[in-house]
Amino acid sequence: MMNCSPLLACGEGVGGWGSLWGWGWGSLWGWGWGSLWGWGKMSNRQLTISNYQSTMPKYIMWGSYCEDVLEKRAPYRQAHLDGLAKQKESGVLITIGPTKDVTKVFGIYEAPDEETVRQLVENDPYWQNQVWTEYAIKEWIQAF
């Protein structure tokens, strides 16, 4: 019996061990002998997305933009986007974006605690330069 880590895909035979993301023998994304997407042999014991659940709590952030958001955000936009890209790459940011009318912002974070999310929001150039004018954070239970 193999022990499967939630961050590793485990399989039998050629499937072997590999990562959830990237390229390799037991990869869930990309290609390789144990790949779920792409080509190759996949073991019937390989970890799937449906049975992986993170133990890290999720938080939603709901906030408001200032009145003249399109003009006011311009000097800070690239630094804002670069910071969000780093958060996304680290796994703490699941998704974020404005409403279609650009009056509200909505984000989902996966972090150890609410204070971590609050620090990320308050260190964002949009918050520091009053592009975001208010926000609230709530722990979120993902049902599906």
FIMI-492615 format. One record per residue (C-alpha): x, y, z; residue in one letter. Coordinates in steps of 0.001 Angstrom, whole numbers, padded with zeros to 6 digits, always signed. Example, Ala and Ser with C-alpha at 12.3 -4.5 7.8 and 13.67 -1.06 7.14 Angstrom:
2
+012300-004500+007800A +013670-001060+007140S 
//
This chain:
144
+000000+000000+000000M +001371+003420-000993M +000972+006547+001077N -000233+009381-001161C +000542+012946-000184S -002141+015492-001168P +000558+017350-003113L +001822+014272-004941L +000260+011917-007379A +001049+008306-006627C +000599+005410-008942G +001726+001880-009653E +004233+000557-012121G +005243+003020-014780V +002970+005753-013310G +005236+006198-010307G +005482+009321-008167W +005148+012821-009564G +003766+016256-008924S +000265+017648-009349L +001528+020390-011632W +004079+020315-014340G +005723+017543-016232W +006657+014090-015122G +005902+010473-014564W +002950+010986-012243G +001865+014440-013344S -001810+015421-013244L -001229+018303-015661W +001147+018289-018555G +002340+015046-020028W +003980+011892-018871G +003325+008280-018090W +001034+009041-015163G -000687+012059-016656S -004428+012672-016285L -004420+015264-019068W -002295+014671-022094G -001068+011236-023029W +000254+008255-021155G -000608+005443-018789K -002462+006403-015631M -002657+004133-012630S -006019+003408-011052N -004492+004399-007677R -003395+007818-008841Q -004594+010877-006894L -007347+012832-008639T -008489+016415-008287I -011854+015294-006908S -010340+013605-003849N -007809+016352-003056Y -008973+018860-000457Q -006736+021496+001011S -006566+021838+004772T -005852+025568+004451M -008880+027839+005150P -010300+029954+002330K -011277+033604+002660Y -013288+035935+000478I -012466+039596+000122M -015188+041983-000997W -014363+045641-001463G -015199+048892-003215S -013361+050995-005776Y -013067+054775-005680C -015233+056989-007921E -012720+057627-010725D -011107+054198-010613V -009968+053960-014256L -007955+057175-014023E -006798+056780-010433K -005518+053212-010798R -003343+053902-013873A -000056+054792-012077P -000372+051818-009700Y -001841+049166-011993R +001366+047379-013025Q +002658+047104-009445A -000816+045883-008394H -000895+043210-011132L +002693+042124-010432D +001882+041645-006744G -001250+039648-007562L +000737+037447-009955A +003210+036642-007144K +000342+035829-004775Q -001244+033585-007408K +002077+031837-008065E +002570+031208-004338S -000915+029676-004089G -002349+032148-001572V -004513+033912-004172L -007107+031753-005897I -008800+034491-007935T -009531+038219-007821I -011177+040757-010050G -013579+043661-010381P -017278+043570-011076T -018155+044458-014669K -019094+048020-013680D -015757+048361-011783V -017411+049409-008524T -016569+046319-006450K -013662+043888-006136V -014013+040227-005189F -011218+037824-004294G -010717+034335-002933I -007621+033546-000896Y -006272+030361+000661E -004264+031349+003722A -003476+030218+007262P -005572+033000+008816D -007550+036173+008181E -004642+038390+009264E -002512+037049+006396T -005194+038060+003883V -005627+041445+005562R -001873+042111+005244Q -001938+041161+001548L -004842+043540+000887V -003358+046393+002886E +000052+046044+001204N -001535+046235-002261D -000883+049513-004123P -004625+049845-004754Y -005334+049954-001018W -002331+052126-000180Q -003343+054695-002817N -007106+054679-002119Q -008098+052941-005365V -009820+050432-003072W -011772+052454-000521T -013124+049732+001777E -013000+045971+002123Y -014234+043089+004247A -012787+039624+004693I -014797+036557+005696K -013760+032953+006102E -015483+030947+003385W -016573+027327+003326I -016408+025915-000176Q -019299+023472-000505A -018517+022382-004076F 
//
